[in-house]
Amino acid sequence: MAQVESTHPLVESRRNPEAFTRFYRERYEAIVAYFARRVFDPEIALDLTAETFAQAYISRKRFRGHTAPEAEAWLYRIAQSKLSRYHRRGRLERRALSRLQIELPAVTAAQAAEVRDLGDLVGLRALVEAGMGQLSAEQRDALRLRVVEDLPYVEVARRLRISEAAARARVSRALTALTNALQGQPNTA
C-alpha cells in the first residue's frame, strides 16, 4: 500500500480554502510576536498580522513550495513587506486619519495583553532601557529626539545646538551601540 504524502495546509488551501485555517492557526502567534517585537504596539501588531494573513490567503496560489519551512519563509517575506510598507506609509496615514478624525476600532485589553505576552514586550522594553542606559547622555538625547519624537535631523541639530552632520552621527552611533547591546538577546529576534 502506497503511503500518501501529507500536504502542507498552505498547499492544500489552493484546492480547499478551508485548509488555510490550519496554516493560520499554526503561524498566528509567531507572526503576532514578530510584529509586536518590531512595532511595540499591540494594535498595530494585530493589524499587520491580519494584513499579512489576508495577503497570504489572496496569494496562496502563487506559493510554489511544499514544505513547512518553505511556507514559513514565504509568510515571513509577506510579513516583512507589510512591515516595510507600514513604516513607509505610517506617518502619512496617521496624519490623514487624524485630520479626518477617523478612529480605528479599539483593541480589547485582553487582546493587547496577549500581544504583549507573545512579543515579550515587557522583557524587550527592559532590554532596550538597559541598552539606553549604556549610551552617553548626548547619544540618548539625539536618539530620543530623532526616533521617539520623530523629528527631522535639522530639528534634532537645532535643539542640540550642533550641526546636522553631528546630529546624524550621534543618532547613528547611538543606534549602533543600542544594536550591539541587544545583539544575541533571544527575545529581540
PyMOL commands that set and color helices and strands:
alter all, ss='L'
color gray80, all
select helices_A, chain A and resi 9-12+17-39+42-62+68-100+109-118+121-133+137-148+153-160+164-182+186-188
alter helices_A, ss='H'
color red, helices_A
deselect
rebuild
show_as cartoon
